[in-house]
Amino acid sequence: MESILAMIYGQFYDKPKSTSPMRRIAANHRQLIQRLNKQNRKLVLRIIDDKDLICGDVSLDSFIQGFGLGAKLTTEILNESDGVLRDIVE
């Protein structure tokens, strides 16, 4: 099921446009790269890549958790004893 949710996430998730914090990070990254030797630049790039992977994982996990919560909420509403929503759906 999680791979289906990951596919849905990939289909509907739009990356946010460049934000102020993103622009600051990019500017600071450029400044740092200019001041570092090659070995330290590679280290900084690895750190940034890993941070981006973590952010992507957190975003996907949040989507999956929200989707699951929505599904549980829908199930609970449809199982209410008064059946009002069940009549609408059926």
Contacts in CASP RR format, 6 or more apart in sequence:
PFRMAT RR
TARGET T0000
AUTHOR 0000-0000-0000
METHOD contacts of the structure
MODEL  1
MESILAMIYGQFYDKPKSTSPMRRIAANHRQLIQRLNKQNRKLVLRIIDD
KDLICGDVSLDSFIQGFGLGAKLTTEILNESDGVLRDIVE
2 64 0 8 1.000
5 63 0 8 1.000
5 64 0 8 1.000
5 67 0 8 1.000
6 60 0 8 1.000
6 64 0 8 1.000
8 67 0 8 1.000
9 59 0 8 1.000
9 60 0 8 1.000
9 63 0 8 1.000
9 64 0 8 1.000
13 59 0 8 1.000
13 63 0 8 1.000
16 22 0 8 1.000
29 44 0 8 1.000
29 48 0 8 1.000
32 44 0 8 1.000
33 41 0 8 1.000
33 44 0 8 1.000
36 44 0 8 1.000
77 85 0 8 1.000
78 85 0 8 1.000
78 86 0 8 1.000
78 89 0 8 1.000
80 86 0 8 1.000
END
